[in-house]
Amino acid sequence: GLDQMFDPNSFAPVCGVSDSLYREAQSLVYIIAGRETFEEYAPLIAGALLRLRLELCVIESFVFEAILPFIRENGVSWVLPAQETVQTFLTGTIFAIAVNVIFVGSTKIISLVVTFFDVFLGMPTRFLSNLVASRKEPSDDIQEDITPLTFTLLIFGAFGKTLEVVRNVTEFFDVFVGRYLAILTVIYITFKFVHFRILPGFPLF
């Protein structure tokens, strides 16, 4: 019922992707740090990884358990309806505020994690790939066979470039959320209020 829906004790989000990433990150830290270091700093490592898992789970749960089911049930006509009603105004307002609450903190954590991945994995692979490519003398033989080393460096270079693109996208999204999402939310809610209360009969389209 409604009481159970708002009961924090009954809130059990399904976070399959977040749990998988958490386990993979735990295994990666264990491999890099070693058993002795991992056990010595286990509380600190667990706290950091669990915080990461929590932030990822918040976004995953909000998207798959709230946003998508709501859109499937109500559609998107409430975003900018031709005629604003009480229902469309409240729906858009609550949705916009909820998006701010969920994404403002979580995007910073995700951007930080992606940046760490790019620094420790992406940058070294790009550096090695560019270093070998710069030292390789140009050949007149167009049909030169690709050696296993060259192929491996190409894969590493592509992996590094992919991480760089992902980092740039997450940084852009994080900056957008941090600087402009709240402003756009205020503008959006104000626009809907004007359309609902001040110009109720004015058609948008």
Number of C-alpha atoms within 10 A of each C-alpha: 5 6 8 10 10 10 9 9 8 10 10 8 13 14 18 12 12 20 16 12 15 20 13 12 15 16 12 12 16 17 11 10 13 11 12 10 12 18 12 10 11 14 11 11 16 14 11 12 17 15 14 19 20 17 19 22 20 17 18 18 17 17 15 14 14 12 14 13 12 14 12 9 8 11 11 13 11 18 17 17 16 15 16 24 17 10 10 19 22 16 14 20 19 12 16 19 15 13 18 15 11 15 19 18 14 19 22 18 16 18 21 15 15 19 20 13 16 23 16 10 15 23 18 15 22 21 14 16 20 15 11 12 14 10 8 9 8 9 8 7 7 7 7 8 8 9 9 9 9 14 11 13 19 18 14 20 21 16 18 24 17 14 21 20 13 16 23 15 14 20 19 13 17 23 16 14 21 17 12 11 20 18 11 13 18 14 12 17 18 13 13 24 19 13 22 18 13 10 13 15 12 12 11 10 7
